[in-house]
C-alpha cells in the first residue's frame, strides 16, 4: 500500500512539474466521457466465485504534454445493481473507482487527426459497497493498478471518439474483485 501511494504521488508530481513547459510545447487539457458494459467477477474466500454484467461509465480528465503522452485522473462507476432475497430491492452492490495514471497515444493521421491507438496504466482506489435492507451497509477499499487499451478516430485537434477496454482489480475482507470494461468514449481537448 505504501509503495502504491508513493507511485501515485510520483506520477502526480511528474505531471505537475511539467505543466508549465508543456504549455509552451502545445499541450492540451482534455475531458472524456465513456459508457459501456462491465463484467465483474467476485471471489469470496471459502464461499466461491460469481460473475455478473452491468452498465458502466467513466469520467476522465487530464493533460496531454504532447500528442503522445498525457496524465489522467478519473472516476468510474463499474457496477451498481439491486438484488432481492424476499422482497424487491432488498439490497444493492456497488463497485466504483477513482484513479490516477498515464496515457500513451499514437495517431496515424496527418496533423494529429485520423485513426489512433492508445494505452493507459496507473493506480486506482476501488470501493466495494453492499447495503442490505434491515442490516445496513458494509464497504471495503483497496488500491491496485489498472491497465487499458483503446482505438479510435480523431476528427480534429480538439475532438475524437474511441472504443476502450480497461482491467481493474480490487480486494478487501476475504473478497477479490476483477472488473473488465468495454466502453465507447468521446474526448474533447482544449
ZAMARGU-4260 file (C-alpha; in steps of 0.2 Angstrom, whole numbers, plus 5000, padded with zeros to 4 digits):
<rodrens>
0) 5000/5000/5000 | 5014/5012/5005 | 5023/5008/4988 | 5007/5011/4978 | 5004/5028/4987
5) 5022/5033/4983 | 5020/5028/4965 | 5004/5038/4964 | 5012/5054/4971 | 5027/5052/4959
10) 5015/5051/4944 | 5006/5067/4950 | 5022/5077/4954 | 5029/5072/4937 | 5014/5078/4928
15) 5013/5094/4938 | 5031/5099/4936 | 5030/5098/4918 | 5014/5108/4915 | 5022/5125/4913
20) 5035/5119/4900 | 5022/5108/4891 | 5010/5123/4888 | 5024/5131/4878 | 5026/5115/4868
25) 5007/5115/4863 | 5000/5104/4877 | 4981/5102/4879 | 4969/5099/4893 | 4956/5085/4890
30) 4939/5079/4896 | 4932/5062/4891 | 4916/5053/4895 | 4915/5034/4892 | 4900/5022/4894
35) 4898/5004/4890 | 4897/4987/4899 | 4907/4979/4913 | 4910/4961/4918 | 4913/4959/4936
40) 4920/4943/4945 | 4920/4942/4964 | 4929/4928/4973 | 4924/4926/4991 | 4937/4916/5001
45) 4929/4900/5007 | 4912/4903/4998 | 4916/4903/4979 | 4915/4915/4965 | 4902/4923/4955
50) 4901/4935/4940 | 4889/4947/4933 | 4887/4961/4919 | 4881/4978/4921 | 4882/4995/4913
55) 4897/5006/4917 | 4903/5024/4915 | 4919/5034/4917 | 4923/5052/4918 | 4941/5056/4914
60) 4951/5072/4913 | 4969/5076/4911 | 4983/5085/4901 | 4992/5080/4885 | 5010/5086/4887
65) 5012/5082/4868 | 5002/5072/4856 | 5009/5055/4863 | 5009/5057/4882 | 4996/5063/4895
70) 4992/5061/4913 | 4974/5057/4918 | 4963/5057/4933 | 4946/5048/4933 | 4930/5042/4942
75) 4922/5026/4936 | 4906/5018/4941 | 4910/4999/4937 | 4894/4990/4944 | 4878/4996/4953
80) 4865/4983/4955 | 4850/4980/4966 | 4847/4962/4972 | 4832/4953/4981 | 4830/4940/4994
85) 4812/4940/4999 | 4806/4957/4994 | 4811/4969/4979 | 4826/4980/4982 | 4832/4971/4997
90) 4850/4976/4994 | 4862/4984/4982 | 4880/4981/4977 | 4891/4995/4970 | 4909/4995/4964
95) 4917/5011/4960 | 4935/5018/4957 | 4945/5034/4957 | 4962/5034/4948 | 4977/5042/4943
100) 4988/5037/4928 | 4997/5040/4912 | 4991/5038/4894 | 5002/5034/4878 | 4994/5038/4861
105) 5000/5035/4843 | 4990/5044/4830 | 4992/5038/4812 | 4983/5053/4803 | 4990/5069/4796
110) 4991/5084/4808 | 4986/5073/4823 | 4969/5068/4815 | 4963/5051/4810 | 4965/5034/4817
115) 4974/5031/4833 | 4978/5018/4847 | 4982/5021/4865 | 4986/5013/4881 | 4984/5018/4899
120) 4990/5012/4916 | 4991/5019/4934 | 4983/5016/4951 | 4965/5016/4957 | 4957/5017/4974
125) 4942/5005/4972 | 4927/5003/4983 | 4915/4989/4985 | 4899/4994/4995 | 4885/4982/5000
130) 4869/4988/5008 | 4856/4976/5014 | 4838/4982/5020 | 4837/4980/5039 | 4856/4975/5041
135) 4864/4991/5035 | 4880/4995/5024 | 4897/4987/5023 | 4911/4993/5012 | 4929/4988/5008
140) 4943/4999/4999 | 4959/4994/4991 | 4972/5002/4980 | 4978/4992/4965 | 4985/4995/4947
145) 4974/4997/4932 | 4978/4995/4913 | 4968/4999/4897 | 4969/5000/4879 | 4959/5009/4866
150) 4957/5013/4847 | 4948/5027/4839 | 4947/5042/4827 | 4951/5060/4830 | 4940/5071/4819
155) 4950/5087/4823 | 4964/5093/4835 | 4950/5095/4848 | 4938/5080/4846 | 4939/5062/4845
160) 4930/5045/4848 | 4936/5029/4854 | 4932/5011/4859 | 4941/5006/4876 | 4945/4991/4886
165) 4950/4993/4904 | 4955/4980/4918 | 4953/4984/4936 | 4956/4974/4952 | 4951/4976/4970
170) 4951/4967/4986 | 4946/4968/5004 | 4939/4957/5019 | 4941/4940/5010 | 4935/4946/4993
175) 4944/4948/4977 | 4935/4958/4963 | 4940/4960/4945 | 4931/4972/4933 | 4934/4972/4914
180) 4925/4986/4905 | 4922/4989/4886 | 4916/5007/4883 | 4914/5019/4869 | 4921/5036/4873
185) 4921/5054/4867 | 4935/5066/4871 | 4936/5085/4870 | 4953/5093/4870 | 4956/5112/4874
</rodrens>
